[in-house]
Amino acid sequence: FIVLFMSQEKLNLKLDKQPINMRQFWLRLWRLIAPSHQQIINLFVLILIAEGFQFVGPYLFKRIIDLLAVFKVEDISKVIILIILILLTDLVANLIDYFSDKKIFVITVEAEKYLSINAQRKMVSLGLSYHEKENTGNKIFKIQRGIDKIVSLLENFFWEVGPTIIQTVLTAIILYFFDWRFGLIFTLFAPIFVYLTAKLNKKIAPLRMSRHDMYEKAAGKMAETIININTVKSFVQEEREVREFKKIKQDTRRIALLEFFKLLKFNYGRTAVITAGRVSIILFGVYLVWSGGLTIGSLVFIITISEKALISLFRISRLYDRIMDSSEAINRLYILANQQPDIANPAQGLKVNAIAGKIEFKDVIFAYKGSNLKVLNKVNFKINSGCITALVGPSGGGKTTVARLIYRHYDPASGHILLDNKDLKSYDLSSFRKFLAIVPQEVEIFNASVTDNISYANPAVGAQAIAAAARMANAEEFIDKLKSGYETLVGERGIKLSGGQRQRLGIARAVLANPRILIFDEATSNLDSKSEKLIQEALEKIRKDRTVIIIAHRLSTIKMADKIIVLEDGQVAEQGSHFELANLDGGLYSELLKLQRLGDVE
């Protein structure tokens, strides 16, 4: 119980954060579940009718008690009719409940489906810059928890909160109808209860926000450990990873307990208000019966509906606490759903059926967000259509950034990038990107078959086209040796394949996409000589009628290039053919070539 005396500051809580405005929360939730709007409206009509029927039974029972209080033999038929009406009312109410429950199931199942699809669509639509700065585990947890909370909230709201609110309002109206003094007592205690509930949730809002931050942090840590499990095991850091994860979960536990004890403290006050309301109604009702101002049947009816409503009021408050807890997760999902891509696709973007593949950088300046370092500074060069162009230079010179800018994963801070003499920003993103393909240093392999991985960019192609692409990439020789050939499952991230095999699958995938511009981004830097030779041979096969861009550290891989552009410190230091640059006295390329021949650098 040390946590009871622990200050919020010691837990590093985000006390400066403001809790979400409830009106804003409900509007956000309403927008997220837009496809279900009409179904929800129809459901509320059913719930309203169902709750109205809940008062019919107690009222008919009141009539029976009043008849029995002054019982006459001739009234027996009236009592029997009232009993039959109670049974019929229950049957109708049960029938309405059946249709309500059916509609609730449909709404929640549908909501889970379209929320998941929308989240997936949003994830793939966001730019590379967003995914590079956000932890994968955090994103997955944020989506899954947000969707789970929405579905849970809808279930709670339709089965409990909505009906209870309607029941409470109808109770107040009926009490005023019977005797305005009963209605006054009821409406006197209800606002006090609501005030205490609102005050409680305002106090624990910072704790709730911090708890959700810790949930995301834990999910991010778990994902990071699993993704990098090879490194964790290679450096014997299993205990360290468990220790760091345990620390996050311990902090989460402390925050959750502190939040719970605050909730518990306020519950005493809320319970006292409910008890006072119940006792007041009973005492006043007994007094009216004693003084002849109320029948026993009416007293039973009033106590029945008011007891139910007051207890329901407490149930609403507990559900409200859960809704407020859900609001944080739902708010995070809403923010994600409304995240705008850094790269805006032009509304009337140029859609092309073919490109020549000519690229030009004009005075391009670029720095990554949050950094003042200019990765590219006033860069100018041309890449001719149908030629092989190599980008070389020391690490950090901006070579890979050039590839990202060509794909328009990022936009330059200033200057222009032209594709076929038109500004890259004027093209529809999908329209021009379908003519590009890249083979990165680390080829991303899916946990699927060889066939699925090769055909990823063009899933409609047949087996012959896939085999032809594999042959061109020199991948057929190892695929044929696999246990199930092209249908072999390669494991998560291609764990069952060697680096060279993954690289050749990446080339086959790029070939099958039939790009006009093909980029090799350090595609051979981590490979052995044999694998590198096979990939160079593959490059010779696929270069025909394509603009090929090779980003490389190993200068031996780019001798066949028509043009070599040397980048250093974000600027073009030199450009020319291998022969021209190799014989340029004092040139950077010449110096790098000498060092690699001596084996001093790669």
Backbone torsions as a table, in degrees:
resi	resn	phi	psi	omega
1	PHE	NA	12.6	175.8
2	ILE	-58.2	-30.7	-177.3
3	VAL	-59.2	-26.1	178.7
4	LEU	-62.4	-30.5	-176.1
5	PHE	-103.2	6.5	-177.7
6	MET	-82.8	132.1	-179.9
7	SER	-77.1	152.6	178.6
8	GLN	-65.0	-32.4	-178.2
9	GLU	-63.3	-36.9	-179.4
10	LYS	-65.5	-23.2	178.7
11	LEU	-90.6	4.0	178.8
12	ASN	56.1	46.5	-178.6
13	LEU	-78.1	152.6	-179.0
14	LYS	-87.7	74.9	-175.9
15	LEU	-72.6	-15.6	180.0
16	ASP	-79.0	-14.1	-179.9
17	LYS	-73.7	140.1	178.4
18	GLN	-96.3	136.4	177.0
19	PRO	-64.2	150.3	-178.2
20	ILE	-66.0	136.9	175.5
21	ASN	-64.2	131.3	-173.9
22	MET	-64.3	-38.2	177.7
23	ARG	-61.2	-42.4	178.9
24	GLN	-64.0	-39.5	-179.9
25	PHE	-61.5	-48.2	-178.0
26	TRP	-65.5	-35.6	176.8
27	LEU	-64.7	-41.0	179.6
28	ARG	-65.7	-43.8	178.5
29	LEU	-62.2	-42.9	-179.7
30	TRP	-60.1	-38.5	178.8
31	ARG	-70.2	-38.0	-179.4
32	LEU	-64.6	-33.9	-177.6
33	ILE	-102.3	30.1	-177.8
34	ALA	-50.4	-41.5	-178.6
35	PRO	-62.6	-16.9	-176.3
36	SER	-101.3	5.7	-173.1
37	HIS	-53.5	-51.1	-176.1
38	GLN	-65.3	-40.6	178.9
39	GLN	-63.2	-38.1	-179.8
40	ILE	-66.9	-41.5	178.0
41	ILE	-61.3	-44.7	178.1
42	ASN	-61.8	-39.5	-179.9
43	LEU	-64.2	-41.1	-178.8
44	PHE	-64.6	-33.2	175.5
45	VAL	-62.3	-44.5	178.2
46	LEU	-62.8	-43.5	-179.4
47	ILE	-63.3	-41.1	179.3
48	LEU	-60.9	-44.3	178.5
49	ILE	-64.6	-43.9	-178.7
50	ALA	-61.1	-43.7	-179.2
51	GLU	-69.2	-32.7	175.3
52	GLY	-61.0	-39.4	179.0
53	PHE	-66.4	-23.2	-179.6
54	GLN	-64.0	-22.4	-178.6
55	PHE	-91.8	-17.1	-177.4
56	VAL	-66.9	-45.4	-179.2
57	GLY	-58.8	-54.2	178.3
58	PRO	-58.5	-35.5	179.9
59	TYR	-67.7	-43.4	177.5
60	LEU	-63.4	-36.2	177.6
61	PHE	-65.9	-36.6	175.5
62	LYS	-58.8	-43.6	180.0
63	ARG	-62.6	-39.7	179.5
64	ILE	-63.2	-45.7	-179.3
65	ILE	-61.7	-43.1	179.6
66	ASP	-63.4	-36.7	177.6
67	LEU	-68.4	-41.2	-179.1
68	LEU	-70.0	-27.8	-179.2
69	ALA	-64.1	-31.4	177.4
70	VAL	-125.3	52.5	-168.0
71	PHE	-62.5	133.9	173.0
72	LYS	-129.2	147.9	-176.9
73	VAL	-58.5	-37.9	-178.1
74	GLU	-68.7	-13.3	179.8
75	ASP	-83.9	-6.5	-177.0
76	ILE	-59.0	-37.6	179.7
77	SER	-65.5	-36.4	178.2
78	LYS	-65.3	-41.4	179.2
79	VAL	-62.3	-43.8	-179.9
80	ILE	-62.4	-43.3	179.0
81	ILE	-61.5	-41.8	179.6
82	LEU	-63.8	-39.5	178.4
83	ILE	-64.2	-42.4	178.4
84	ILE	-62.9	-40.5	178.6
85	LEU	-63.6	-37.5	176.9
86	ILE	-61.7	-44.0	179.4
87	LEU	-63.6	-43.8	179.1
88	LEU	-64.2	-39.5	178.0
89	THR	-60.8	-43.4	178.8
90	ASP	-63.4	-39.9	179.4
91	LEU	-63.4	-45.1	179.0
92	VAL	-64.2	-42.8	179.8
93	ALA	-61.5	-41.5	179.0
94	ASN	-65.3	-37.6	178.5
95	LEU	-64.9	-43.1	178.0
96	ILE	-64.3	-40.4	177.9
97	ASP	-60.8	-38.6	179.4
98	TYR	-60.0	-49.0	-179.7
99	PHE	-67.6	-34.4	177.2
100	SER	-64.6	-47.5	180.0
101	ASP	-61.0	-41.2	179.1
102	LYS	-60.5	-44.0	-179.3
103	LYS	-68.1	-36.6	178.1
104	ILE	-61.8	-45.2	178.6
105	PHE	-59.6	-45.4	-179.6
106	VAL	-61.2	-45.9	-177.9
107	ILE	-62.8	-46.5	-176.5
108	THR	-69.3	-40.3	178.4
109	VAL	-65.3	-43.6	177.9
110	GLU	-63.4	-40.9	-179.4
111	ALA	-61.6	-44.1	179.1
112	GLU	-60.5	-37.4	-178.8
113	LYS	-67.6	-55.6	-173.7
114	TYR	-73.7	-27.6	175.8
115	LEU	-66.3	-40.9	178.3
116	SER	-65.4	-44.0	179.7
117	ILE	-63.9	-43.9	179.4
118	ASN	-63.1	-38.0	178.8
119	ALA	-66.3	-42.8	177.2
120	GLN	-61.9	-43.8	179.0
121	ARG	-61.5	-41.1	179.3
122	LYS	-65.1	-41.7	-178.8
123	MET	-60.8	-44.2	-177.8
124	VAL	-77.1	-17.5	-179.9
125	SER	-85.5	-22.1	-179.2
126	LEU	-72.8	149.3	-175.4
127	GLY	-71.2	166.1	179.9
128	LEU	-59.8	-34.6	-177.8
129	SER	-61.2	-38.3	179.2
130	TYR	-65.0	-47.3	-176.2
131	HIS	-68.7	-28.0	180.0
132	GLU	-74.7	-26.4	-178.0
133	LYS	-96.2	-16.0	-177.7
134	GLU	-102.0	134.7	177.9
135	ASN	-66.3	133.4	-177.0
136	THR	-59.5	-46.1	179.7
137	GLY	-61.4	-40.9	177.8
138	ASN	-58.0	-46.2	-177.4
139	LYS	-63.0	-47.1	-178.6
140	ILE	-62.8	-44.2	-179.5
141	PHE	-63.9	-43.1	-179.2
142	LYS	-59.0	-43.4	-179.6
143	ILE	-68.4	-51.3	-175.0
144	GLN	-65.5	-43.5	-179.7
145	ARG	-66.7	-40.7	179.2
146	GLY	-61.0	-45.2	179.7
147	ILE	-65.7	-44.7	179.1
148	ASP	-59.2	-41.4	-178.9
149	LYS	-68.2	-37.7	177.7
150	ILE	-63.8	-47.0	-180.0
151	VAL	-61.8	-44.6	179.0
152	SER	-63.0	-41.5	179.8
153	LEU	-64.3	-42.8	178.8
154	LEU	-61.1	-43.4	178.9
155	GLU	-61.9	-48.0	179.4
156	ASN	-62.3	-40.3	-175.8
157	PHE	-68.7	-45.8	-176.6
158	PHE	-74.0	-34.2	-177.8
159	TRP	-87.9	-27.9	-173.8
160	GLU	-127.0	-58.7	-172.5
161	VAL	-62.3	-54.0	-177.9
162	GLY	-57.1	-54.9	179.0
163	PRO	-58.4	-38.4	-178.1
164	THR	-68.4	-39.8	177.8
165	ILE	-63.2	-45.9	178.7
166	ILE	-60.9	-43.0	180.0
167	GLN	-62.3	-41.6	-179.3
168	THR	-65.6	-43.7	179.6
169	VAL	-64.5	-45.7	179.2
170	LEU	-63.2	-36.7	177.9
171	THR	-61.1	-46.5	179.4
172	ALA	-59.8	-43.1	-179.8
173	ILE	-63.3	-45.3	-178.5
174	ILE	-66.0	-40.0	178.6
175	LEU	-62.5	-41.7	176.2
176	TYR	-63.1	-36.0	-179.5
177	PHE	-66.7	-42.0	-179.4
178	PHE	-71.4	-49.8	178.9
179	ASP	-161.3	118.5	-173.6
180	TRP	-57.9	-23.8	-179.0
181	ARG	-70.5	-34.8	174.5
182	PHE	-65.4	-42.9	177.9
183	GLY	-61.5	-38.3	-179.9
184	LEU	-65.5	-43.7	178.3
185	ILE	-59.8	-45.7	-178.5
186	PHE	-61.9	-47.7	-176.9
187	THR	-76.3	-11.0	175.6
188	LEU	-75.8	-42.5	-176.6
189	PHE	-82.1	-31.0	-177.5
190	ALA	-59.4	-47.1	179.9
191	PRO	-63.1	-34.9	177.9
192	ILE	-61.9	-43.3	179.6
193	PHE	-62.7	-45.2	179.5
194	VAL	-61.6	-40.7	179.9
195	TYR	-61.3	-46.0	179.8
196	LEU	-62.4	-39.7	179.5
197	THR	-64.8	-43.7	179.6
198	ALA	-65.3	-40.8	-179.9
199	LYS	-64.0	-41.3	178.5
200	LEU	-59.0	-49.7	-176.0
201	ASN	-67.6	-28.5	175.2
202	LYS	-68.1	-37.7	-178.3
203	LYS	-70.4	-36.8	-175.7
204	ILE	-93.9	0.3	-178.8
205	ALA	-56.4	-46.1	179.1
206	PRO	-61.8	-36.6	177.6
207	LEU	-64.5	-41.9	-179.8
208	ARG	-63.2	-43.4	179.5
209	MET	-62.4	-44.2	-179.6
210	SER	-65.4	-36.8	178.3
211	ARG	-63.0	-42.1	178.6
212	HIS	-68.1	-34.5	174.1
213	ASP	-60.1	-42.1	-179.0
214	MET	-69.1	-35.6	176.1
215	TYR	-58.8	-47.4	-179.0
216	GLU	-66.2	-38.5	179.4
217	LYS	-63.6	-41.6	178.9
218	ALA	-65.0	-43.4	178.9
219	ALA	-63.4	-40.3	178.5
220	GLY	-63.4	-41.7	180.0
221	LYS	-66.0	-42.5	179.0
222	MET	-61.1	-47.5	-179.5
223	ALA	-63.5	-42.1	-179.1
224	GLU	-61.2	-42.1	179.6
225	THR	-64.2	-44.9	-178.1
226	ILE	-67.5	-42.7	-179.9
227	ILE	-61.2	-37.6	-177.1
228	ASN	-103.9	29.9	-174.2
229	ILE	-59.9	-32.9	179.2
230	ASN	-62.7	-44.0	178.4
231	THR	-67.1	-41.3	179.8
232	VAL	-57.6	-47.3	-178.0
233	LYS	-73.7	-36.4	-178.6
234	SER	-62.8	-34.3	-179.0
235	PHE	-104.5	15.6	175.5
236	VAL	50.9	52.8	-177.5
237	GLN	-111.8	23.4	-178.7
238	GLU	-58.7	-47.5	-178.0
239	GLU	-64.1	-37.4	178.7
240	ARG	-62.4	-44.6	-179.7
241	GLU	-63.6	-42.2	177.9
242	VAL	-64.1	-41.5	-179.5
243	ARG	-61.9	-44.4	-179.4
244	GLU	-67.8	-38.3	177.9
245	PHE	-67.4	-40.5	179.2
246	LYS	-61.1	-39.6	179.3
247	LYS	-61.6	-42.3	178.8
248	ILE	-63.0	-44.4	-178.2
249	LYS	-69.2	-32.6	176.5
250	GLN	-66.1	-41.6	176.7
251	ASP	-63.7	-38.9	177.8
252	THR	-61.9	-42.4	-179.8
253	ARG	-62.7	-43.6	-179.9
254	ARG	-60.7	-44.6	180.0
255	ILE	-64.0	-43.6	-178.4
256	ALA	-63.4	-40.3	179.3
257	LEU	-67.8	-41.9	178.1
258	LEU	-60.6	-41.3	177.5
259	GLU	-63.8	-42.8	-177.9
260	PHE	-64.5	-42.9	-178.4
261	PHE	-67.5	-32.9	174.2
262	LYS	-65.5	-41.3	178.8
263	LEU	-62.8	-42.8	-178.8
264	LEU	-62.3	-41.9	-178.7
265	LYS	-61.6	-42.1	-179.3
266	PHE	-72.6	-25.4	-178.6
267	ASN	-63.8	-31.8	177.2
268	TYR	-60.5	-44.7	179.4
269	GLY	-64.5	-42.0	-178.8
270	ARG	-66.8	-38.6	178.4
271	THR	-64.8	-40.1	-179.9
272	ALA	-62.0	-39.5	179.1
273	VAL	-63.9	-44.9	179.8
274	ILE	-62.2	-45.5	-179.6
275	THR	-61.3	-43.7	179.4
276	ALA	-61.5	-40.1	178.7
277	GLY	-64.4	-43.9	-179.4
278	ARG	-64.0	-46.8	-178.9
279	VAL	-62.8	-41.2	-179.1
280	SER	-61.6	-44.5	179.9
281	ILE	-65.2	-42.1	-179.8
282	ILE	-64.4	-47.7	-178.7
283	LEU	-61.2	-44.6	-179.3
284	PHE	-66.6	-38.2	178.8
285	GLY	-64.9	-44.1	178.5
286	VAL	-61.5	-41.3	178.7
287	TYR	-60.4	-43.9	-178.9
288	LEU	-65.5	-38.8	177.4
289	VAL	-64.2	-44.1	-179.1
290	TRP	-62.0	-36.3	-178.2
291	SER	-88.6	-0.8	177.8
292	GLY	84.4	11.6	-178.7
293	GLY	-90.4	-1.4	-176.5
294	LEU	-153.5	140.9	176.3
295	THR	-80.7	158.9	178.7
296	ILE	-62.4	-39.6	179.1
297	GLY	-61.0	-41.8	178.7
298	SER	-65.4	-38.7	178.6
299	LEU	-63.0	-45.1	178.7
300	VAL	-60.6	-43.1	179.7
301	PHE	-61.8	-46.7	-178.5
302	ILE	-64.4	-45.4	179.9
303	ILE	-64.2	-40.4	-179.2
304	THR	-60.0	-51.5	-175.5
305	ILE	-75.0	-34.0	-179.2
306	SER	-72.5	-40.0	176.4
307	GLU	-58.7	-47.2	-179.0
308	LYS	-61.7	-42.0	-178.0
309	ALA	-69.5	-41.4	-178.7
310	LEU	-67.7	-41.6	176.5
311	ILE	-65.5	-38.1	177.2
312	SER	-64.2	-33.1	178.3
313	LEU	-60.9	-41.1	177.4
314	PHE	-66.8	-38.5	178.5
315	ARG	-63.8	-38.7	177.2
316	ILE	-59.9	-41.8	-177.9
317	SER	-63.2	-39.5	178.1
318	ARG	-66.9	-39.0	176.9
319	LEU	-67.7	-36.3	177.1
320	TYR	-62.0	-40.2	176.4
321	ASP	-58.8	-42.1	-180.0
322	ARG	-69.4	-36.1	177.3
323	ILE	-63.5	-42.5	179.2
324	MET	-63.1	-36.4	176.4
325	ASP	-65.7	-41.8	178.4
326	SER	-65.5	-31.5	-174.5
327	SER	-58.6	-34.6	-178.9
328	GLU	-66.8	-45.6	179.1
329	ALA	-66.3	-40.4	-179.4
330	ILE	-67.9	-39.0	178.1
331	ASN	-60.8	-40.6	179.5
332	ARG	-66.1	-38.5	177.2
333	LEU	-66.3	-39.2	179.5
334	TYR	-63.2	-43.9	179.0
335	ILE	-60.9	-41.5	177.7
336	LEU	-64.4	-43.1	-179.1
337	ALA	-62.8	-26.8	-178.9
338	ASN	-102.7	9.1	175.9
339	GLN	-65.4	127.9	-179.0
340	GLN	-95.3	138.7	177.6
341	PRO	-60.7	142.7	177.0
342	ASP	-63.4	-32.7	-179.7
343	ILE	-102.1	112.4	-178.0
344	ALA	-84.6	128.5	176.0
345	ASN	-79.5	122.8	-177.3
346	PRO	-59.3	137.4	-177.4
347	ALA	-58.3	-40.9	179.2
348	GLN	-113.9	46.8	-176.7
349	GLY	-62.3	148.8	-178.9
350	LEU	-69.5	122.5	177.9
351	LYS	-107.6	122.7	-174.5
352	VAL	-117.9	149.8	177.3
353	ASN	-95.4	-13.1	179.1
354	ALA	-161.5	154.2	174.2
355	ILE	-133.9	154.9	176.9
356	ALA	-81.5	-34.7	178.0
357	GLY	99.1	19.5	177.4
358	LYS	-86.9	130.7	-177.4
359	ILE	-124.6	140.5	177.6
360	GLU	-140.7	131.7	172.8
361	PHE	-102.4	126.4	-178.8
362	LYS	-122.9	108.5	177.5
363	ASP	50.9	44.0	-175.8
364	VAL	-79.1	125.9	173.3
365	ILE	-118.7	133.5	-179.1
366	PHE	-147.6	136.6	172.5
367	ALA	-138.6	141.1	178.8
368	TYR	-69.9	149.0	-176.6
369	LYS	-57.8	133.6	179.6
370	GLY	86.6	1.3	179.9
371	SER	-125.9	140.5	177.5
372	ASN	-90.7	-7.7	-178.8
373	LEU	-73.6	124.1	178.0
374	LYS	-81.7	108.6	179.3
375	VAL	-69.3	-37.8	173.6
376	LEU	-126.1	134.4	-175.6
377	ASN	-133.2	104.6	178.8
378	LYS	56.3	51.4	-176.7
379	VAL	-86.7	132.0	177.3
380	ASN	-132.8	126.3	171.7
381	PHE	-166.8	165.2	177.1
382	LYS	-124.4	141.2	173.0
383	ILE	-116.8	113.4	-175.0
384	ASN	-77.2	148.2	-180.0
385	SER	-65.0	137.2	175.8
386	GLY	76.1	7.2	-178.3
387	CYS	-110.6	162.0	172.5
388	ILE	-96.4	122.8	178.2
389	THR	-120.8	131.0	-179.9
390	ALA	-108.6	140.7	173.6
391	LEU	-113.1	119.3	-178.2
392	VAL	-131.4	171.3	177.6
393	GLY	141.8	172.8	-179.8
394	PRO	-61.4	158.9	177.4
395	SER	-59.2	142.3	-179.9
396	GLY	83.1	7.8	-178.1
397	GLY	-79.1	-14.9	177.8
398	GLY	108.7	13.4	-174.9
399	LYS	-65.7	-51.8	-179.9
400	THR	-65.4	-33.2	177.3
401	THR	-60.2	-36.6	177.7
402	VAL	-58.8	-44.7	179.6
403	ALA	-62.2	-40.6	180.0
404	ARG	-67.1	-35.3	178.2
405	LEU	-71.1	-35.9	177.4
406	ILE	-63.8	-38.2	177.1
407	TYR	-74.8	-11.7	-173.4
408	ARG	59.4	40.7	168.4
409	HIS	-73.4	-25.5	175.6
410	TYR	-134.8	159.2	173.2
411	ASP	-111.8	144.9	177.5
412	PRO	-67.4	152.3	176.6
413	ALA	-67.0	-35.8	175.0
414	SER	-154.5	168.6	-175.6
415	GLY	89.6	-176.9	-175.9
416	HIS	-136.2	145.4	171.5
417	ILE	-115.8	122.6	-176.2
418	LEU	-108.4	138.4	171.9
419	LEU	-120.1	116.2	-175.5
420	ASP	53.4	44.3	175.7
421	ASN	68.9	12.8	175.9
422	LYS	-120.7	143.2	-179.6
423	ASP	-58.9	132.2	-178.1
424	LEU	-57.8	-31.0	-179.0
425	LYS	-67.9	-16.7	-178.0
426	SER	-83.8	-11.5	-177.9
427	TYR	-86.8	146.4	166.7
428	ASP	-65.0	131.7	-173.0
429	LEU	-56.6	-52.1	-178.2
430	SER	-64.6	-33.4	-176.2
431	SER	-62.0	-45.0	-177.8
432	PHE	-89.6	-28.4	-178.1
433	ARG	-66.6	-25.7	-179.6
434	LYS	-68.5	-13.5	177.3
435	PHE	-95.5	5.1	179.5
436	LEU	-114.9	150.3	171.4
437	ALA	-147.0	149.5	-177.9
438	ILE	-133.9	142.1	171.7
439	VAL	-114.8	100.0	-176.1
440	PRO	-79.9	174.4	178.6
441	GLN	-62.6	-42.4	176.6
442	GLU	-112.0	98.3	-179.4
443	VAL	-68.5	130.3	-179.9
444	GLU	-85.4	115.6	-177.1
445	ILE	-108.7	136.0	179.4
446	PHE	-87.0	154.8	176.8
447	ASN	-78.0	73.6	-175.4
448	ALA	-149.8	-171.1	-179.4
449	SER	-77.2	166.2	175.6
450	VAL	-58.7	-43.5	179.1
451	THR	-56.9	-48.6	-178.6
452	ASP	-62.7	-37.7	-179.1
453	ASN	-69.8	-41.6	-179.9
454	ILE	-69.1	-40.1	-174.5
455	SER	-88.1	11.1	-174.5
456	TYR	-55.9	-42.8	-177.7
457	ALA	-78.1	-14.1	-176.8
458	ASN	-148.9	69.9	-171.1
459	PRO	-66.4	-12.2	-176.7
460	ALA	-83.7	-9.7	-174.7
461	VAL	-72.1	159.7	-179.9
462	GLY	-90.2	177.7	-176.8
463	ALA	-63.1	-35.0	-178.7
464	GLN	-65.1	-42.5	179.6
465	ALA	-65.6	-37.8	178.7
466	ILE	-65.2	-44.0	178.9
467	ALA	-64.5	-38.0	179.2
468	ALA	-65.0	-40.9	178.5
469	ALA	-65.7	-40.6	178.5
470	ALA	-64.5	-39.1	178.6
471	ARG	-64.3	-42.8	-179.5
472	MET	-65.7	-30.1	-179.7
473	ALA	-90.1	7.4	-177.3
474	ASN	58.0	32.2	-179.8
475	ALA	-98.4	-15.5	-174.6
476	GLU	-63.8	-33.6	-175.9
477	GLU	-63.0	-32.5	178.1
478	PHE	-92.9	-27.6	179.4
479	ILE	-64.6	-40.9	-179.5
480	ASP	-63.5	-23.0	-178.8
481	LYS	-87.4	-11.8	179.3
482	LEU	-69.7	151.8	-174.0
483	LYS	-54.7	-46.5	-178.9
484	SER	-112.2	20.3	177.6
485	GLY	56.7	-128.2	-177.1
486	TYR	-68.8	-16.8	-179.5
487	GLU	-95.9	8.1	178.4
488	THR	-68.3	131.4	174.6
489	LEU	-78.8	128.4	-171.5
490	VAL	-95.0	-0.5	178.1
491	GLY	82.2	165.5	-178.9
492	GLU	-61.9	128.3	-178.9
493	ARG	58.7	23.8	177.0
494	GLY	69.2	34.6	-174.1
495	ILE	-61.5	-25.0	-177.7
496	LYS	-83.5	-2.8	-178.5
497	LEU	-110.7	155.6	175.0
498	SER	-78.6	169.8	179.3
499	GLY	-60.2	-42.8	179.7
500	GLY	-66.0	-37.7	179.0
501	GLN	-67.2	-42.2	177.0
502	ARG	-61.8	-39.6	-178.5
503	GLN	-64.3	-41.0	-179.3
504	ARG	-71.3	-32.3	172.5
505	LEU	-63.6	-38.8	177.8
506	GLY	-62.9	-39.1	178.2
507	ILE	-67.6	-43.3	178.5
508	ALA	-60.3	-41.5	177.5
509	ARG	-60.8	-44.4	-179.8
510	ALA	-65.7	-40.1	179.7
511	VAL	-63.2	-43.3	-177.8
512	LEU	-66.5	-25.4	176.4
513	ALA	-70.3	-15.2	179.5
514	ASN	52.5	57.9	-175.9
515	PRO	-79.5	157.0	171.6
516	ARG	-86.8	-30.4	177.2
517	ILE	-119.9	122.8	-178.8
518	LEU	-119.0	125.3	-177.1
519	ILE	-112.6	128.1	172.4
520	PHE	-107.5	107.4	-177.6
521	ASP	-101.7	94.4	-178.7
522	GLU	54.5	38.6	-171.5
523	ALA	-67.5	-17.8	-177.4
524	THR	-120.5	7.2	-170.8
525	SER	-66.5	-27.9	-176.6
526	ASN	-105.9	15.3	-173.3
527	LEU	-103.8	157.4	174.8
528	ASP	-75.1	170.2	-174.0
529	SER	-61.3	-38.8	-178.7
530	LYS	-65.9	-47.4	179.4
531	SER	-62.9	-39.3	179.8
532	GLU	-63.4	-40.7	-179.9
533	LYS	-64.4	-42.1	179.1
534	LEU	-62.4	-39.3	-179.4
535	ILE	-71.5	-36.5	176.5
536	GLN	-64.7	-38.4	176.7
537	GLU	-64.4	-39.8	177.8
538	ALA	-62.6	-39.5	179.5
539	LEU	-61.4	-40.1	179.1
540	GLU	-62.5	-35.3	-178.8
541	LYS	-71.2	-35.6	-169.8
542	ILE	-100.3	-1.9	-175.4
543	ARG	-72.6	-21.0	-174.1
544	LYS	-58.4	131.3	176.7
545	ASP	61.4	25.1	178.5
546	ARG	-130.9	150.8	168.6
547	THR	-86.8	117.2	-176.9
548	VAL	-112.6	129.5	177.2
549	ILE	-117.1	122.6	-179.6
550	ILE	-113.3	120.8	173.7
551	ILE	-102.4	121.9	-171.9
552	ALA	-148.9	151.9	168.7
553	HIS	-98.3	-39.0	-179.8
554	ARG	-76.1	110.0	-175.7
555	LEU	-70.0	-19.6	179.3
556	SER	-66.0	-20.0	-176.4
557	THR	-86.2	-5.3	-172.1
558	ILE	-123.8	15.4	-178.3
559	LYS	-62.6	-29.5	-177.2
560	MET	-80.6	-3.2	-176.6
561	ALA	-63.6	142.3	176.2
562	ASP	-71.1	-33.4	178.3
563	LYS	-142.9	140.8	175.6
564	ILE	-119.0	126.6	177.3
565	ILE	-109.6	121.5	-178.4
566	VAL	-98.6	119.3	179.4
567	LEU	-106.8	134.1	177.2
568	GLU	-143.1	126.3	179.4
569	ASP	52.7	39.3	175.1
570	GLY	78.4	12.6	179.5
571	GLN	-133.2	156.1	176.6
572	VAL	-77.8	113.2	-179.4
573	ALA	-85.2	-41.2	-178.4
574	GLU	-152.9	159.4	168.5
575	GLN	-155.2	145.3	-177.6
576	GLY	162.6	-170.8	177.6
577	SER	-80.6	169.6	178.0
578	HIS	-58.2	-45.3	-178.0
579	PHE	-62.0	-44.7	-178.0
580	GLU	-63.8	-45.3	-176.1
581	LEU	-75.4	-33.3	179.5
582	ALA	-65.9	-27.2	-178.1
583	ASN	-102.3	13.2	178.8
584	LEU	-88.7	108.4	-177.7
585	ASP	-60.8	130.8	178.1
586	GLY	75.8	4.9	-178.5
587	GLY	-78.0	152.6	-179.2
588	LEU	-65.7	-43.3	179.9
589	TYR	-61.1	-44.8	179.2
590	SER	-60.3	-40.7	-180.0
591	GLU	-67.0	-43.6	178.5
592	LEU	-63.2	-38.1	179.4
593	LEU	-63.0	-43.1	179.3
594	LYS	-64.3	-43.5	-179.2
595	LEU	-63.9	-39.3	179.8
596	GLN	-69.9	-34.2	176.8
597	ARG	-64.8	-35.4	179.3
598	LEU	-79.1	-13.4	179.5
599	GLY	84.0	13.5	-179.0
600	ASP	-76.9	-33.0	179.7
601	VAL	-138.1	164.8	172.4
602	GLU	-102.9	NA	NA
